[in-house]
Amino acid sequence: MYYLIKYKTMKKEIFEIETAEGFAQFEGITFGQRWNGWECPQFDINNINKILEGLGSEDEAKECNFSYYEYDSVYDVIIEKVYWDGKIEAVDTSKPIIVDGIKYYALGCFNWTWTKANNF
């Protein structure tokens, strides 16, 4: 079960997520949405690329039953490939939204544990 709180207005924030190397921070936007108490941010392409650089390879995802994420510039989407037993079990895509002429992409919304950096 998850809970979604209706959003009000867009805000720029610094978001944080715990990684194997510690906490990583990225600038993004929020509309106040939450999933199980966690933030649901969206990021511009520069921050998306930084986040993607920190994730494992597709081979690691296959081996460890993880999701693998990549940006597809042809279709302008984030692709999530969910691996299980070395095979793709599901594929999902995330299209950008445009705010003030800037494209923002949801990465890890509704399944990653994002917080606002100033919560710590």
C-alpha positions as CSV (number, residue, x, y, z in Angstrom):
1,M,0.0,0.0,0.0
2,Y,1.2,3.5,-0.7
3,Y,0.0,7.0,0.1
4,L,0.0,9.9,-2.2
5,I,-0.5,13.4,-1.0
6,K,-1.9,15.8,-3.5
7,Y,0.6,18.5,-4.7
8,K,0.1,22.2,-4.4
9,T,2.9,24.2,-6.0
10,M,6.3,23.5,-7.5
11,K,9.5,24.2,-5.5
12,K,13.1,23.8,-6.2
13,E,14.9,21.8,-3.5
14,I,18.1,19.8,-2.9
15,F,17.2,16.1,-2.6
16,E,19.2,13.4,-1.0
17,I,19.4,9.7,-1.2
18,E,21.6,7.1,0.6
19,T,24.0,5.3,-1.6
20,A,26.7,2.6,-1.0
21,E,29.2,5.5,-0.7
22,G,27.1,7.7,1.6
23,F,24.5,10.3,0.9
24,A,24.3,11.9,-2.5
25,Q,22.5,15.2,-3.2
26,F,20.9,16.5,-6.4
27,E,18.9,19.6,-7.3
28,G,15.4,19.0,-8.4
29,I,11.8,20.1,-8.2
30,T,8.9,18.9,-6.2
31,F,5.1,19.4,-6.3
32,G,4.8,18.1,-2.8
33,Q,4.0,14.6,-3.8
34,R,5.0,11.8,-1.4
35,W,5.1,8.0,-1.5
36,N,5.1,6.2,1.8
37,G,6.4,9.5,3.4
38,W,9.3,9.8,0.9
39,E,9.7,12.7,-1.5
40,C,8.9,12.3,-5.2
41,P,11.3,14.7,-7.0
42,Q,11.9,15.4,-10.6
43,F,15.2,16.4,-12.1
44,D,16.6,18.2,-15.2
45,I,18.7,16.2,-17.6
46,N,22.0,17.4,-16.1
47,N,21.1,15.9,-12.7
48,I,19.6,12.8,-14.3
49,N,22.9,12.1,-16.0
50,K,24.7,12.5,-12.6
51,I,22.3,10.2,-10.9
52,L,22.6,7.6,-13.8
53,E,26.4,7.8,-13.6
54,G,26.2,6.6,-9.9
55,L,24.1,3.5,-10.7
56,G,25.5,0.1,-11.6
57,S,25.9,-1.3,-15.1
58,E,23.2,-3.2,-16.9
59,D,25.2,-6.4,-16.4
60,E,25.2,-5.8,-12.6
61,A,21.5,-5.3,-12.7
62,K,21.0,-8.6,-14.5
63,E,23.3,-10.4,-12.0
64,C,21.8,-8.9,-8.9
65,N,18.1,-8.7,-9.8
66,F,18.1,-4.9,-9.9
67,S,16.4,-2.3,-12.1
68,Y,18.6,-0.7,-14.7
69,Y,17.9,2.9,-15.8
70,E,19.0,4.7,-18.9
71,Y,18.1,7.9,-20.8
72,D,16.9,7.4,-24.3
73,S,17.6,10.6,-26.3
74,V,15.7,9.5,-29.4
75,Y,12.4,9.2,-27.5
76,D,13.3,11.6,-24.7
77,V,12.4,9.2,-21.9
78,I,14.0,7.5,-18.9
79,I,13.8,3.7,-19.4
80,E,13.6,1.3,-16.4
81,K,14.4,-2.3,-17.1
82,V,13.5,-4.6,-14.2
83,Y,15.7,-7.7,-14.1
84,W,14.9,-11.0,-12.4
85,D,17.0,-14.2,-12.8
86,G,19.0,-12.4,-15.5
87,K,16.0,-11.6,-17.7
88,I,13.9,-8.5,-18.2
89,E,10.8,-8.9,-16.1
90,A,9.3,-5.5,-16.8
91,V,10.0,-2.2,-18.7
92,D,8.7,1.2,-17.8
93,T,9.3,4.6,-19.2
94,S,9.1,8.1,-17.7
95,K,8.4,11.1,-20.0
96,P,9.5,14.6,-19.0
97,I,7.3,17.4,-17.9
98,I,8.2,21.0,-18.9
99,V,8.3,23.7,-16.3
100,D,9.4,27.2,-17.4
101,G,10.9,25.7,-20.5
102,I,13.0,23.1,-18.7
103,K,12.4,19.4,-19.0
104,Y,12.2,17.5,-15.7
105,Y,12.2,13.7,-15.4
106,A,10.9,11.5,-12.6
107,L,13.6,9.0,-11.5
108,G,13.0,6.8,-8.5
109,C,9.6,8.4,-7.8
110,F,7.3,6.0,-6.0
111,N,10.1,3.5,-5.3
112,W,13.3,5.2,-4.1
113,T,13.8,6.8,-0.7
114,W,14.4,10.5,-1.5
115,T,14.4,13.1,1.2
116,K,14.9,16.9,1.2
117,A,18.6,17.5,2.0
118,N,17.7,19.9,4.8
119,N,15.8,17.2,6.7
120,F,19.1,16.0,8.2
